[in-house]
Amino acid sequence: MVTTRSTKQLSVKDMFQRQKSDLKEEQVNLPPVEETKSKPTEVMEKRKRAPSEELTLPLPKQIEVETTDTLVGQDNQTIPSSPKRVKLTETEPTPTVELIACTNTTMPDTYSYKDISDNQMKIVSWNVNSLNAAMKKGFLDYVKAEKPDILCLQETKLNQTPKDILKKEYKYQYWWCCNSGKKGYAGSAVLSKIEPLNVTYGLEDTDLDDSGRVITLEFEEYYLIACYIPNAGEKLVRLKYREEWDIKMKNMLENLNAKKPVIWAGDLNVAHQEIDLARPAQNRNKYNGNLIYSLL
């Protein structure tokens, strides 16, 4: 009885080693490296290479080498069969991406922004993650340099309305602090150079918002809704609450949009696409802020 053993899956180096005993040495013809703008031209001459020598120069995209199948007899005698041509295709190396953690603890020292035209408006939305902390890290310098017409703030973490913050720059200020009894939690604000027609707080027809999360300003040509939407909690423990919020939020957006255009700004606590996640495979639909959904 005769069995077969194939060596087709051997590496290029091993194939050359097998050829040392079964085949005559062959010349491996390596193409010249293409000239690029960044590196000088390199010429690689044809030369005879030992079968066991490590290939250090780039391989062509596709090469052919000879290999053999062997027959193994009852006395463990190997009988080489006819040589075969095997195509080997070079594979491109997998690129690696280095993730660098942000270590900034303060805002930049200088800013440079282009002025907008008279018929334009600048609206800025910023989750400050504690206004008191942001004030110590360059908050005022940034706002005075950016000069937005309307500034929306989320997660202010204030227990009461501040008395004197940017009063000169923003005559119309609307602060809403958490009134659920939690100190230093949530909260939002809108600072505007333009006087609105009307201002409302919270979601329509619901008591879900007791943490100061939604402020709506009505202007002549549009509504501005500034939001700090709650997340679904660690391991989605507040998912049901978030789903109820989303339904109310969608209804509110649709009702206002039927009257005039709506500008929806703020921290929506959602990843619209997987590109918005740090590690999509591990984090998709698992942690707070990583719930992928669409309201409209």
C-alpha positions in Angstrom: 0.0 0.0 0.0 1.3 3.4 -1.0 0.5 6.8 0.6 1.3 10.3 -0.6 2.8 13.3 1.3 2.5 16.8 -0.2 4.9 19.6 0.4 2.9 22.3 -1.4 2.3 24.2 1.8 6.0 24.6 2.7 7.4 28.1 3.0 9.5 29.6 0.3 12.6 29.0 2.4 11.8 25.3 3.0 11.0 24.8 -0.7 14.4 26.0 -1.6 15.9 23.7 0.9 14.1 20.7 -0.6 15.4 21.6 -4.0 19.0 21.3 -2.7 18.7 17.5 -2.9 16.1 17.0 -5.6 16.7 19.7 -8.1 19.6 21.7 -9.5 20.2 25.1 -8.3 18.2 27.7 -10.1 18.7 31.4 -10.5 16.1 33.5 -8.7 15.5 36.5 -10.9 14.6 39.5 -8.8 13.1 42.5 -10.5 14.7 45.9 -10.0 13.2 48.1 -7.4 11.0 50.8 -8.9 12.3 54.4 -8.7 10.5 56.6 -6.3 10.6 60.3 -5.7 11.7 59.9 -2.1 14.4 57.2 -2.5 17.2 56.9 -5.1 17.0 54.1 -7.7 18.3 50.7 -6.5 19.5 48.1 -9.0 19.6 44.5 -7.9 21.7 42.3 -10.2 20.9 38.7 -11.1 23.0 36.3 -9.1 23.0 32.7 -8.0 21.5 32.3 -4.6 22.0 29.3 -2.3 18.7 27.5 -1.6 19.1 27.9 2.1 19.9 31.6 2.0 17.4 33.9 3.5 15.7 36.2 1.0 16.1 39.7 2.3 15.2 41.7 -0.8 11.5 42.3 -1.8 9.9 39.4 -3.6 7.9 40.1 -6.8 4.1 40.1 -6.5 4.0 36.5 -7.9 6.7 34.0 -8.4 6.8 30.3 -9.5 9.0 27.7 -7.8 9.3 23.9 -8.4 8.3 21.4 -5.7 7.6 17.7 -5.7 5.2 15.2 -4.2 6.9 12.2 -2.7 5.6 8.6 -2.6 6.3 6.7 0.7 6.7 2.9 0.3 6.2 0.2 2.8 9.9 0.3 3.7 9.7 4.0 4.3 11.6 4.6 1.1 10.8 7.9 -0.6 10.3 8.0 -4.3 10.2 11.5 -5.8 7.6 12.1 -8.4 7.7 14.6 -11.3 8.4 18.2 -10.4 5.4 20.6 -10.3 5.1 24.3 -10.8 3.5 26.1 -7.8 2.5 29.8 -7.8 3.2 31.7 -4.6 1.7 35.2 -4.2 3.3 37.7 -1.9 0.9 39.1 0.7 1.0 42.7 1.8 1.9 43.3 5.5 -0.9 44.3 7.8 -0.6 48.0 8.7 -0.5 48.8 12.4 -2.0 51.8 14.1 -0.5 53.3 17.3 -3.0 54.8 19.6 -1.6 57.7 21.6 -3.4 58.7 24.8 -4.3 62.4 25.2 -2.4 63.9 28.1 -3.6 67.5 27.7 -4.7 69.0 31.1 -5.2 72.6 30.0 -6.4 74.5 27.0 -3.9 75.9 24.4 -2.1 79.2 25.3 -3.0 80.8 22.0 -5.9 80.6 19.5 -6.4 81.6 15.9 -9.8 81.6 14.3 -11.0 83.2 11.0 -13.7 85.9 11.3 -17.1 85.0 9.9 -19.0 87.2 7.5 -21.9 89.4 8.5 -24.5 87.0 7.1 -23.1 84.0 9.0 -23.7 82.8 12.5 -21.4 80.7 14.7 -22.9 78.2 17.2 -20.6 76.3 19.5 -21.6 73.3 21.6 -19.3 72.0 24.4 -19.5 69.4 27.1 -17.3 71.1 29.7 -17.5 68.2 32.2 -17.7 70.6 35.1 -17.7 74.3 34.4 -15.8 75.1 37.5 -13.0 72.8 36.4 -13.1 74.2 32.9 -12.7 77.8 34.2 -9.3 76.8 35.6 -8.2 75.3 32.3 -8.7 78.2 29.9 -12.5 78.2 29.3 -12.8 82.0 29.2 -9.8 82.4 26.9 -11.2 79.9 24.4 -14.7 81.5 24.3 -13.3 85.0 23.9 -11.1 83.8 21.1 -13.8 81.7 19.3 -16.4 84.4 19.8 -19.5 82.2 19.0 -22.9 84.0 18.6 -24.5 81.2 20.7 -22.7 78.9 23.2 -24.3 75.7 24.3 -22.8 74.0 27.4 -23.4 70.5 28.7 -22.6 68.8 32.0 -22.0 72.0 33.8 -22.3 70.3 37.2 -23.5 73.4 38.8 -25.8 73.5 41.8 -27.0 77.0 41.2 -26.9 79.7 38.5 -23.6 81.5 38.3 -23.7 85.3 38.9 -21.0 86.6 36.6 -19.7 84.5 33.7 -19.3 86.3 30.3 -22.0 88.8 31.1 -20.4 91.4 28.9 -20.1 89.1 25.9 -23.5 87.3 26.3 -26.4 89.4 27.4 -28.9 86.5 27.2 -28.0 83.6 29.4 -30.1 80.5 30.3 -28.9 78.1 33.0 -30.6 75.0 34.1 -29.1 73.0 37.0 -30.0 69.5 38.2 -33.1 69.7 40.5 -33.3 66.0 41.4 -31.2 66.5 44.5 -27.9 65.3 43.1 -25.1 67.7 43.6 -22.5 68.4 40.9 -24.5 66.4 38.3 -25.5 67.0 34.7 -26.9 70.5 34.0 -26.8 72.6 30.8 -26.7 76.3 29.7 -27.1 78.5 26.6 -25.4 81.8 26.3 -26.6 84.0 23.4 -25.8 87.4 21.9 -29.2 87.2 20.2 -32.4 87.6 22.1 -34.7 84.6 21.6 -38.5 84.9 21.2 -39.1 82.3 23.8 -37.2 79.8 26.1 -38.5 76.5 27.4 -36.8 73.9 29.7 -37.1 70.1 29.5 -38.8 67.7 27.2 -42.4 68.3 26.1 -45.2 66.6 28.1 -42.9 64.6 30.3 -41.1 64.7 33.7 -38.2 62.6 32.5 -35.9 65.6 32.5 -35.2 66.5 36.1 -31.4 66.9 35.6 -31.3 70.1 33.6 -30.7 68.5 30.2 -32.7 70.3 27.6 -33.1 74.0 26.8 -35.0 75.2 23.8 -34.7 78.7 22.3 -37.1 79.9 19.7 -35.8 82.5 17.2 -37.6 84.1 14.4 -36.5 81.6 11.7 -35.6 78.5 13.7 -35.5 76.6 17.0 -32.3 75.8 18.8 -32.5 72.7 21.1 -29.4 72.4 23.3 -29.2 68.9 24.9 -27.2 66.8 27.3 -28.9 63.5 26.6 -28.5 60.8 29.3 -26.5 57.7 28.5 -27.8 54.1 28.9 -25.5 53.5 31.9 -22.8 51.0 32.5 -23.7 47.7 30.8 -26.9 49.4 29.6 -28.6 49.2 33.0 -30.6 52.4 32.1 -31.5 51.3 28.6 -35.3 51.3 29.2 -35.1 54.9 30.6 -33.0 55.9 27.6 -35.5 54.3 25.2 -38.3 56.3 26.8 -36.2 59.5 26.5 -35.5 58.8 22.8 -39.2 58.5 22.0 -40.0 61.8 23.7 -37.0 63.5 22.1 -38.0 62.3 18.7 -41.6 63.5 19.2 -40.4 66.9 20.3 -38.1 67.3 17.3 -40.8 66.4 14.9 -43.3 68.7 16.5 -41.0 71.7 16.4 -39.7 70.9 12.9 -43.2 71.0 11.6 -43.3 74.7 12.6 -39.9 75.9 11.6 -36.4 74.4 11.1 -34.6 73.0 14.1 -31.0 73.1 15.1 -30.2 70.2 17.4 -27.0 70.7 19.4 -25.3 69.2 22.4 -23.9 66.0 23.7 -26.2 63.4 22.3 -24.4 60.5 24.0 -24.5 58.3 21.0 -22.2 56.8 18.4 -23.8 57.4 15.0 -21.5 55.0 13.2 -18.8 52.5 14.2 -16.1 55.0 13.3 -17.2 57.0 16.3 -16.2 54.1 18.7 -12.7 53.6 20.0 -13.0 49.8 19.7 -16.1 48.9 17.7 -15.8 45.1 18.1 -15.6 45.2 21.9 -17.8 48.3 22.6 -20.7 48.1 20.2 -24.0 48.2 22.2 -22.2 47.4 25.4 -21.2 50.5 27.3 -22.6 54.0 28.0 -22.3 56.4 25.1 -21.9 53.5 22.7 -25.5 52.7 21.8 -25.9 53.0 18.0 -29.3 54.2 17.0 -31.0 56.8 14.7 -33.7 59.2 15.8 -34.7 60.7 12.5 
